[in-house]
Amino acid sequence: MSTIAKAWLALMALTAGTLAVVSLASHHLPHGLLAFTVFTVAGVKAWLILVCFVGIGRDARGWRTILVVYLMILCGLLVAFNAVSCASAGL
């Protein structure tokens, strides 16, 4: 099996796993923990896409760093917005 096929299967498994965890535990876990779980899995998926599909590996260290920092900032902003909206809604 090729690397791209393995990466695609891993992405599908991560998506299904995240969906199962969030739908089963959404009423039992705090929203912050669910958001952390979703964004952590999204980061792993983004890493797989960058390495396996885009081809940003060890040779493109600068580009990889820029994209990883961008993804971290994006996830941090989304978590912050989620926290503000949950706080304003009283959750």
C-alpha positions, -999 to +999 in steps of 0.1 A: +000+000+000+014+034-009+021+062+015-007+083+002-032+055+006-020+049+042-022+087+049-057+088+034-069+059+056-053+075+087-072+107+079-105+089+075-099+070+107-091+102+126-122+119+112-144+090+122-128+087+156-132+124+163-168+123+152-175+093+175-158+109+205-175+142+201-210+128+195-208+103+223-192+125+249-206+159+240-230+159+270-205+145+295-173+165+289-166+202+292-167+222+260-131+232+264-119+196+265-140+187+234-126+217+215-090+207+226-096+172+213-110+184+180-082+209+174-055+184+184-068+159+159-071+186+133-035+195+139-024+159+134-045+157+102-030+190+090+005+176+096-004+144+076-017+165+047+014+187+047+038+158+048+021+132+027+000+152+002+018+186-001+052+171+002+066+195+028+091+173+045+126+177+059+139+195+028+114+224+032+120+232+068+112+270+064+079+264+046+069+237+071+077+260+100+056+288+085+026+265+079+028+249+113+029+283+131+000+295+109-020+264+119-012+268+156-022+305+155-055+296+137-063+269+162-055+292+191-078+319+177-106+294+172-102+281+208-102+317+221-134+325+201-150+293+214-141+302+250-155+337+246-187+325+230-191+298+257-185+323+285-210+348+270-236+320+266-231+308+302-218+273+293 
